Amino acid sequence: MALKSLTSMPSSSLSRKFKNSNANDSTFSHPIKSISFLNPIPLFSSISFKNASQVSPSVTVKASSASSSPPTTVHQELKIKTVPTQPFEGQKTGTSGLRKKVKVFMQENYLANWIQALFDSLPPEDYKNGVLVLGGDGRYFNREAAQIIIKIAAGNGVGKVLVGMDGIMSTPAVSAANGGFIMSASHNPGGPDYDWGIKFNYSSGQPAPESITDKIYGNTLSISEIKVGDIPDVDLSRPGLVDYGAFSVEVVDPVADYLELMENVFDFSLIRSLLSRSDFRFIFDAMHAVTGAYAKPIFVDKLGASPDAISNGVPLEDFGHGHPDPNLTYAKDLVDILYGENGPDFGAASDDSVAIIAANAQETIPYFKTGPKGLARSMPTSGALDRVAEKLNLPFYEVPTGWKFFGNLMDEGKLSICGEESFGTGSDHIREKDGIWAVLAWLSIIAYRNNDKKLGEKLVSVSDVVNEHWATYGRNFFSRYDYEECESEGANKMIEYLRDLVSKSKTGDKYGSYTLQFADDFTYTDPVDGSVVSKQGVRFVFTDGSRIIFRLSGTGSAGATIRVYIEQFEPDASKHNVDAQTSLKPLIDLALSTSKLKEFTGREQPTVIT
């Protein structure tokens, strides 16, 4: 895309061109080459900024031709002011950015400090006169936060901010634009009394590596001033371009370019043939979260699903008093619909099964027509993916929890499909987890398997695909127990106790009826850059392939969240349809007794069982 002057750039400013001849080549896996947050000055070499002396303040300039071009408001030269501040404690990012209660972020300069610390952590050439993408999941405080981020970006010399209308843009869409700021606390609840979060995605769209987040934290401890563009709040309610000379803000449609990307990854005509069948019913529960902004344009308008297929499709600041986490606890309404009388054939809440997607990707998804380059999962995630990689003779990687660890492998051309157990599946079409992508992948599998079925013939169901996969690969029974907002002292003591237990363990030790193969505190050496990350989860692996794993999560906003992972492999097909909690009960009991979780935390029951 040849960039025009800022006053005539079309509103679809994230537009990209794709190669159609090789859907899984390096160009396609980096879909947006023309615009990126961390672009050097040459990106803007063809842009002619208006001379501030030639325009009067607040003059609206109408587009001269195409109706798609937004109106442009031109202001006098941008003025920068410096605001004194003092450090706040506790601004160290976790695995998915900085998350706190909303009221913490609403303290004067709290968010501003972290944003300024980020700019102070980057070389100026990484952002000066560059393009920053800004979006979020629509939660409470996003609108106010967007204005703060825009003004600090202006104060630090960013050339342009592209922001989603109403501050909404999904994490995958921001990643597809090669990075920027994401205002989200992921699955955590929203509202005045709940959670807010901010995350920075780096140059190729992946979450910022620890080398950067560590610098950000260091700068938050010594920050003394904030650089702010002296500009009024930007109207985020409609598309438009505001020009301040050397800085501009464009409010864009958050869906259009992501939709274009999905059309190039998947066979939309194949999926449309399934969703338009009168004998196939589909429901998508957006849980009043950000995917609601994408659900109707993609599933209804483009793929022909019935409008009533979208449930809870309007993004709300408090997610409709719900919890936007698609597990059996928080997606109970969807589960009840699916298992109710005359339930739909396919229901989705941005969930996934990465192993099944990987096993079927080459024959069902055009993007993978030459086959995946490699597969990867986070360490606590079910080992089902390992068996697919082995059977397909593909490279396989086990990484720490956090999508940032997949990015290096993707950039090096080593990885195509990956996932983590917190409903975080995706591929190298972007550098983030992508729930819509996972749903479209599943629909592709079901559509492919039913492409030759005539009306009235029995359709291949999700259950059929799953059972066939288990028959081929065996079943990995898997469950996760979450203990949220535990007292930090007790949680840390429990982990230290387990680490001590690991240090004394040896192969052959007996744990009830299980025999230990090894126990460790997971350490990862990145095969691309050689960086080492330690203390990523205490694991006990037994000779039959069973595992119990203990982690303190870095995604909560208060206290400590303990996650306990339990997994057992079952090759016997006659046992594949046993309830997971029943099959895993001996291992669950062993995990709880080994860790002394109740003794350390006082918790009788988990907050959530997945």
C-alpha positions in Angstrom: 0.0 0.0 0.0 1.4 3.3 -1.0 0.9 5.8 1.8 -0.7 9.1 0.8 -0.7 12.3 2.7 -2.4 12.1 6.1 -5.3 14.3 5.0 -6.3 11.8 2.2 -5.4 8.4 3.7 -8.5 6.1 3.5 -10.2 5.0 6.7 -9.2 1.4 6.1 -5.6 2.4 7.1 -4.6 -1.1 8.1 -5.1 -2.4 4.5 -2.8 -5.1 3.3 -2.1 -7.1 0.1 -1.8 -10.9 0.2 -0.1 -13.4 -2.0 -2.6 -16.0 -3.1 -0.2 -18.5 -4.7 1.3 -19.8 -1.4 -0.9 -19.5 1.6 1.7 -20.5 4.1 4.7 -18.6 2.9 6.6 -16.0 5.0 4.8 -13.1 3.4 1.4 -14.4 4.3 2.5 -15.1 7.9 3.3 -11.5 8.3 0.2 -10.1 6.6 0.7 -6.4 7.3 3.9 -5.1 6.0 3.0 -1.5 5.1 2.1 -0.3 8.6 3.6 -1.3 11.9 3.8 0.4 15.2 7.5 0.3 15.4 8.3 1.6 12.0 11.3 3.9 11.4 10.9 7.3 9.8 11.2 6.0 6.2 7.7 4.6 6.5 6.4 8.2 6.3 8.8 9.4 3.6 5.9 10.0 1.2 3.7 11.8 3.7 3.6 15.6 3.4 2.5 17.2 6.7 0.5 20.4 6.4 2.3 23.5 7.5 0.6 24.7 10.7 0.8 28.4 9.5 -1.3 27.6 6.4 -4.3 26.3 8.3 -6.7 27.8 10.7 -7.6 25.9 14.0 -10.3 23.3 13.9 -11.1 23.5 10.2 -13.0 20.4 8.9 -11.6 19.3 5.5 -14.1 17.0 3.6 -12.7 14.2 1.5 -12.3 15.3 -2.1 -13.3 12.0 -3.7 -13.9 8.5 -2.3 -16.8 8.4 0.2 -14.7 5.9 2.3 -12.3 8.6 3.3 -13.1 10.1 6.7 -13.5 13.8 7.3 -10.3 15.4 8.6 -10.1 18.0 11.3 -6.9 20.0 11.1 -5.5 21.9 14.2 -2.7 24.3 14.9 0.8 23.0 15.6 1.0 20.4 18.4 2.2 21.7 21.8 3.9 19.4 24.3 3.8 19.9 28.0 5.7 18.1 30.8 3.7 16.9 33.8 5.6 16.1 37.0 4.9 12.7 38.7 6.1 10.3 41.3 6.5 6.5 41.1 3.9 4.0 42.1 4.7 0.6 43.6 3.7 -2.6 42.0 3.7 -1.7 38.3 5.5 -4.9 37.2 3.8 -6.7 34.3 2.7 -10.3 34.5 2.5 -12.8 31.6 -0.2 -10.7 29.9 0.6 -7.1 30.8 -0.3 -4.9 33.8 -3.6 -5.8 35.5 -5.1 -4.2 38.5 -8.5 -3.1 39.9 -10.0 -0.3 37.9 -9.8 2.0 40.9 -6.0 1.5 41.0 -5.7 2.6 37.4 -8.0 5.6 38.0 -5.5 7.1 40.4 -4.0 10.3 39.0 -1.0 9.5 36.7 -1.1 5.7 37.5 -1.7 4.6 33.9 0.2 7.6 32.5 3.3 6.6 34.5 3.3 3.1 33.0 2.8 4.4 29.4 5.6 7.0 29.8 7.8 4.3 31.3 7.2 2.2 28.2 8.3 5.0 25.8 11.3 5.6 28.0 12.2 1.9 27.6 12.3 2.0 23.8 14.9 3.4 21.5 13.4 6.7 20.0 13.9 5.4 16.5 11.4 2.6 17.3 8.5 5.0 17.7 9.4 8.5 16.6 7.1 9.5 13.7 5.8 5.9 13.6 2.3 4.5 13.8 0.7 3.2 17.0 -2.4 1.0 17.0 -4.7 1.2 20.0 -7.7 -0.9 20.9 -9.4 -2.8 23.6 -12.1 -5.2 24.7 -14.7 -2.5 25.5 -14.5 -2.8 29.3 -15.0 -0.1 31.8 -12.4 2.7 31.8 -11.2 2.0 28.2 -12.6 5.2 26.8 -10.8 7.4 29.4 -7.6 5.3 29.1 -7.6 5.7 25.3 -7.5 9.5 25.7 -4.6 9.3 28.1 -2.6 7.0 25.8 -3.2 9.1 22.8 -2.0 12.3 24.5 1.2 10.6 25.8 1.9 9.1 22.4 1.7 12.6 21.0 4.0 13.9 23.7 6.6 11.3 22.9 6.8 11.9 19.1 4.6 9.2 17.7 3.4 10.2 14.2 0.0 8.7 14.2 -2.4 6.7 16.4 -4.9 4.3 14.7 -7.7 3.6 17.3 -10.7 1.4 17.0 -14.1 3.1 17.0 -15.3 3.5 20.7 -11.8 2.3 21.7 -12.8 -1.3 20.6 -10.3 -3.5 18.7 -9.7 -7.1 19.6 -6.3 -8.4 20.6 -5.9 -10.4 17.4 -6.8 -7.4 15.3 -4.2 -5.2 17.1 -1.7 -8.0 16.6 -2.5 -8.3 12.9 -1.6 -4.6 12.6 1.9 -5.5 13.9 1.4 -4.4 17.4 0.4 -1.5 19.7 -1.5 -1.0 23.0 -4.2 -3.4 24.0 -6.6 -2.3 26.8 -7.8 -5.5 28.2 -7.7 -7.7 31.3 -8.5 -10.7 29.2 -11.0 -13.1 30.9 -11.1 -11.1 34.1 -14.4 -9.4 34.9 -15.0 -5.7 34.1 -16.8 -2.8 35.7 -16.0 0.0 38.3 -15.3 -2.5 41.0 -13.4 -5.1 38.9 -10.4 -5.3 36.6 -8.6 -3.4 34.0 -5.4 -4.1 32.1 -2.9 -2.7 29.6 -0.6 -4.7 27.3 2.0 -3.7 24.8 2.5 -5.8 21.6 5.8 -5.3 19.9 7.0 -4.9 16.3 5.6 -8.1 14.7 2.5 -8.1 16.8 3.6 -10.5 19.6 3.4 -9.5 23.3 6.5 -7.6 24.5 9.4 -9.8 25.6 10.7 -9.7 29.1 13.7 -7.7 28.0 11.3 -4.8 27.4 8.8 -5.4 30.2 11.7 -5.5 32.7 12.9 -2.1 31.4 9.4 -0.7 31.8 9.2 -1.9 35.4 12.7 -0.4 36.1 11.6 3.0 34.7 8.3 3.0 36.7 10.5 3.0 39.9 12.3 6.2 39.0 9.9 8.1 36.7 9.6 11.9 37.4 7.8 13.4 34.4 5.3 12.6 31.7 5.4 14.1 28.2 1.8 14.9 27.1 0.4 16.4 23.9 -1.7 19.4 24.8 -4.7 18.3 22.7 -8.5 17.9 23.5 -10.1 14.5 23.8 -10.7 12.7 20.5 -14.2 11.8 19.4 -14.0 8.0 19.3 -17.7 7.5 18.4 -17.3 7.6 14.6 -14.5 7.2 12.0 -12.5 10.3 11.3 -9.0 11.8 11.1 -7.7 14.6 13.4 -4.5 16.2 12.2 -2.2 18.2 14.5 0.6 18.6 12.0 3.3 16.2 13.1 0.7 14.1 14.9 -2.6 12.7 13.9 -5.3 10.3 15.2 -7.5 8.2 13.0 -10.6 6.4 14.3 -11.1 3.3 12.2 -13.5 0.4 11.8 -12.0 -2.3 14.0 -13.5 -5.2 12.0 -12.9 -4.6 8.2 -9.2 -5.5 8.0 -9.4 -8.4 10.4 -12.3 -9.8 8.4 -10.2 -9.5 5.2 -7.4 -11.4 6.9 -9.8 -14.2 7.9 -11.1 -14.4 4.3 -7.5 -15.1 3.2 -6.8 -17.7 5.8 -10.1 -19.7 5.5 -12.3 -20.9 2.7 -15.3 -18.8 3.5 -17.4 -20.3 0.7 -16.9 -23.8 2.3 -18.0 -22.4 5.8 -20.9 -20.6 4.3 -22.1 -23.8 2.7 -22.4 -25.3 6.2 -23.9 -22.3 8.0 -26.5 -21.9 5.4 -27.8 -25.5 5.7 -31.3 -25.8 7.2 -30.2 -28.9 9.0 -27.2 -27.3 10.8 -27.7 -24.9 13.7 -24.9 -22.7 15.0 -24.6 -20.5 18.1 -21.8 -18.1 19.1 -21.8 -16.6 22.6 -19.8 -13.4 22.6 -20.4 -13.0 26.3 -20.8 -9.2 25.8 -17.1 -9.0 25.2 -15.1 -7.7 22.3 -15.8 -10.6 19.9 -19.4 -9.3 19.9 -18.2 -6.5 17.6 -16.9 -9.1 15.1 -19.5 -11.8 15.4 -22.3 -10.4 13.4 -20.1 -9.0 10.5 -18.3 -12.3 10.2 -20.7 -15.1 11.0 -24.0 -13.4 10.0 -23.2 -10.8 7.3 -20.3 -12.7 5.6 -21.0 -16.3 6.3 -24.8 -16.4 6.3 -25.5 -17.6 9.8 -28.9 -16.7 11.2 -28.9 -13.4 13.2 -30.2 -15.3 16.3 -27.1 -17.4 16.2 -25.3 -14.6 18.0 -25.8 -14.5 21.7 -24.8 -11.7 24.0 -23.4 -10.0 20.9 -23.2 -6.3 22.2 -19.9 -5.4 23.9 -20.7 -4.0 27.4 -18.3 -2.3 29.8 -19.2 -4.8 32.5 -19.8 -7.7 30.2 -23.4 -7.8 31.2 -22.4 -8.4 34.9 -20.7 -11.6 33.6 -17.3 -13.1 33.4 -15.9 -13.3 29.9 -14.1 -16.6 30.4 -15.5 -19.4 28.1 -15.2 -22.2 30.6 -18.0 -24.5 32.0 -18.5 -22.2 34.9 -18.8 -18.8 33.2 -20.2 -20.1 29.9 -22.9 -22.1 31.7 -25.7 -20.5 29.7 -24.1 -21.6 26.4 -23.6 -25.1 27.8 -27.3 -25.3 28.9 -28.4 -24.3 25.4 -26.1 -26.9 23.8 -27.3 -29.8 25.9 -30.9 -28.7 26.0 -33.7 -30.1 24.0 -33.2 -29.3 20.2 -29.9 -27.8 21.0 -27.7 -26.5 18.2 -25.2 -28.7 16.3 -22.3 -26.3 17.1 -21.7 -23.8 19.9 -18.8 -21.6 20.4 -17.5 -19.2 23.0 -14.0 -18.6 21.6 -13.0 -22.0 22.9 -10.7 -24.5 21.1 -9.0 -27.9 20.9 -5.6 -27.1 19.4 -4.6 -30.8 18.9 -7.7 -31.5 16.8 -7.3 -28.3 14.8 -3.6 -29.1 14.1 -4.5 -32.7 13.0 -7.0 -31.5 10.5 -5.5 -28.1 9.4 -3.8 -29.1 6.1 -6.8 -30.6 4.4 -9.4 -28.2 5.8 -7.8 -24.7 5.9 -6.3 -23.1 2.8 -3.7 -21.2 4.8 -2.1 -24.6 5.8 -2.3 -26.2 2.4 1.4 -26.9 2.3 1.3 -28.2 5.9 2.1 -26.6 9.3 5.7 -25.7 9.9 5.7 -26.8 13.5 3.5 -27.1 16.6 3.9 -25.7 20.1 2.0 -25.5 23.4 2.6 -23.9 26.8 4.0 -26.3 29.3 0.8 -26.8 31.4 -1.3 -27.4 28.3 -2.5 -30.9 27.5 0.1 -33.2 25.8 -2.4 -34.1 23.1 -0.7 -31.8 20.7 2.6 -33.6 21.2 1.1 -36.8 19.8 -0.2 -35.0 16.7 3.3 -33.5 16.1 4.9 -36.9 16.4 2.4 -38.6 14.0 2.7 -35.8 11.5 6.5 -35.7 11.9 6.4 -32.0 12.7 8.8 -30.0 14.9 7.3 -29.5 18.4 8.1 -27.0 21.1 7.1 -26.7 24.8 7.2 -23.2 26.1 6.3 -21.3 29.3 2.8 -19.8 29.7 2.4 -16.6 27.8 1.9 -16.0 24.1 5.1 -13.9 23.9 7.1 -17.2 23.9 5.4 -18.4 20.6 6.4 -15.2 18.8 10.1 -15.9 18.4 9.4 -19.3 17.0 6.9 -17.9 14.5 9.2 -15.1 13.4 11.9 -17.7 12.8 9.5 -19.8 10.6 9.5 -22.7 13.0 5.9 -22.6 14.2 2.5 -22.5 12.6 -0.1 -23.7 15.2 0.0 -23.3 18.9 -2.0 -23.0 22.0 -2.2 -22.6 25.8 -4.8 -24.2 28.0 -6.5 -20.9 28.9 -8.5 -21.0 25.7 -5.5 -19.5 23.8 -5.2 -21.1 20.4 -3.9 -19.4 17.3 -1.5 -19.6 14.4 1.2 -17.6 12.7 -1.3 -15.5 10.8 -0.9 -13.1 13.7 1.2 -13.1 16.9 -1.6 -13.5 19.5 -4.3 -16.0 20.6 -7.4 -15.7 18.4 -10.7 -17.0 19.5 -12.5 -16.1 16.3 -9.8 -18.0 14.3 -10.3 -21.1 16.5 -14.1 -21.1 15.9 -13.6 -20.6 12.1 -11.0 -23.5 12.2 -13.6 -25.8 13.8 -16.3 -24.7 11.4 -13.9 -25.4 8.5 -13.3 -29.0 9.9 -17.0 -29.6 10.2 -17.8 -28.1 6.8 -15.1 -30.1 5.1 -16.4 -33.3 6.6 -20.0 -32.6 5.5 -19.3 -31.0 2.1 -20.8 -33.9 0.2 -23.7 -34.6 2.5 -27.1 -34.1 1.0 -30.0 -32.6 2.9 -31.5 -35.3 5.2 -28.3 -37.3 5.5 -26.7 -37.6 8.9 -24.1 -35.0 9.4 -20.6 -35.6 10.8 -20.8 -33.9 14.2 -18.3 -32.3 16.5 -18.6 -35.4 18.7 -17.8 -37.6 15.7 -14.6 -35.6 14.9 -13.5 -35.7 18.6 -14.1 -39.5 19.0 -12.3 -40.2 15.7 -9.3 -38.1 17.0 -9.2 -40.0 20.3 -9.4 -43.3 18.4 -6.3 -42.3 16.4 -4.3 -40.5 19.1 -5.7 -41.6 22.4 -7.4 -39.2 24.9 -5.6 -36.9 27.2 -7.9 -36.3 30.2 -7.2 -32.8 31.4 -8.5 -30.5 34.1 -7.5 -27.2 35.7 -8.4 -26.1 39.2 -8.2 -22.3 39.8 -8.0 -20.9 43.3 -8.4 -17.2 42.8 -7.5 -14.3 45.1 -5.6 -16.4 47.6 -3.5 -14.7 50.2 -0.1 -14.2 48.6 1.9 -15.3 51.6 0.2 -18.7 51.8 0.4 -19.3 48.0 4.1 -18.4 47.9 4.8 -20.7 50.8 3.0 -23.6 49.0 5.1 -23.1 45.9 8.3 -22.9 48.0 7.3 -26.1 49.7 6.8 -27.9 46.4 10.1 -26.6 45.1 11.8 -28.1 48.1 10.0 -31.4 47.5 11.2 -31.4 43.9 14.8 -30.8 45.0 14.7 -34.0 47.0 12.8 -36.2 44.5 14.3 -38.9 42.3 13.1 -41.2 39.6 11.2 -44.2 40.9 9.7 -42.4 43.9 6.2 -43.6 44.7 3.3 -41.2 44.9 0.4 -43.4 45.8 -0.1 -45.7 42.9 2.0 -43.5 40.6 5.7 -43.9 39.9 7.7 -40.7 39.4 9.6 -40.2 36.1 10.9 -36.8 37.0 9.9 -33.6 38.9 11.2 -30.1 38.3 10.5 -26.4 38.2 10.2 -25.8 34.5 13.0 -23.9 32.8 12.9 -22.8 29.1 15.8 -22.0 26.8 14.5 -20.2 23.7 15.9 -22.0 20.7 15.9 -18.8 18.7 17.8 -16.3 20.9 19.1 -18.5 23.7 17.3 -16.6 26.4 16.5 -18.5 29.5 13.3 -18.3 31.7 13.2 -20.2 34.9 10.6 -21.0 37.7 7.7 -21.4 35.2 5.8 -24.1 37.1 6.4 -27.0 39.4 5.6 -30.3 37.7 5.5 -34.0 38.7 5.6 -36.3 35.7 4.8 -40.0 36.2 5.9 -43.1 34.2 2.4 -43.6 32.7 2.5 -40.1 31.2 0.3 -38.5 33.9 1.2 -35.0 35.1 0.3 -32.7 38.0 1.5 -29.1 37.7 1.3 -26.1 40.0 1.7 -22.4 39.0 1.1 -19.0 40.4 -0.7 -17.1 37.7 0.4 -13.6 36.7 -3.0 -12.6 35.2 -4.9 -11.7 38.3 -5.5 -8.2 39.6 -5.5 -9.0 43.3 -4.0 -11.5 45.6 -2.5 -14.7 44.1 -4.2 -17.2 41.7 -3.0 -20.8 42.1 -3.6 -23.0 39.1 -3.4 -26.8 39.5 -3.2 -28.8 36.2 -4.0 -32.5 36.2 -3.5 -34.7 33.1 -3.7 -38.4 32.4 -3.3 -40.2 29.0 -5.8 -43.0 28.2 -5.1 -45.2 25.1 -8.1 -47.5 25.7 -10.9 -46.4 23.4 -13.5 -48.1 25.7 -12.7 -45.5 28.4 -12.6 -42.4 26.3 -16.1 -41.3 27.1 -15.7 -41.4 30.9 -16.3 -38.1 32.6 -12.9 -36.3 33.0 -13.4 -35.5 36.7 -14.2 -39.2 37.3 -11.2 -40.4 35.4 -8.9 -37.9 37.0 -10.1 -38.2 40.6 -7.2 -40.2 41.9 -4.7 -37.8 40.4 -6.6 -34.8 41.6 -6.6 -36.2 45.2 -2.9 -36.8 44.8 -2.2 -33.2 43.7 -4.1 -31.7 46.6 -2.5 -33.9 49.2 1.0 -33.5 47.7 0.8 -29.7 47.7 -1.0 -29.4 51.0 -3.0 -26.7 49.3 -5.7 -26.6 51.9 -3.2 -26.3 54.7 -1.4 -23.4 53.0 -4.4 -21.5 51.7 -7.4 -22.5 53.7 -9.3 -23.2 50.5 -11.7 -26.1 50.6 -12.8 -25.8 46.9 -11.5 -24.2 43.7 -13.0 -21.1 42.3 -13.3 -22.5 38.8 -12.8 -26.0 37.4 -12.0 -26.2 33.7 
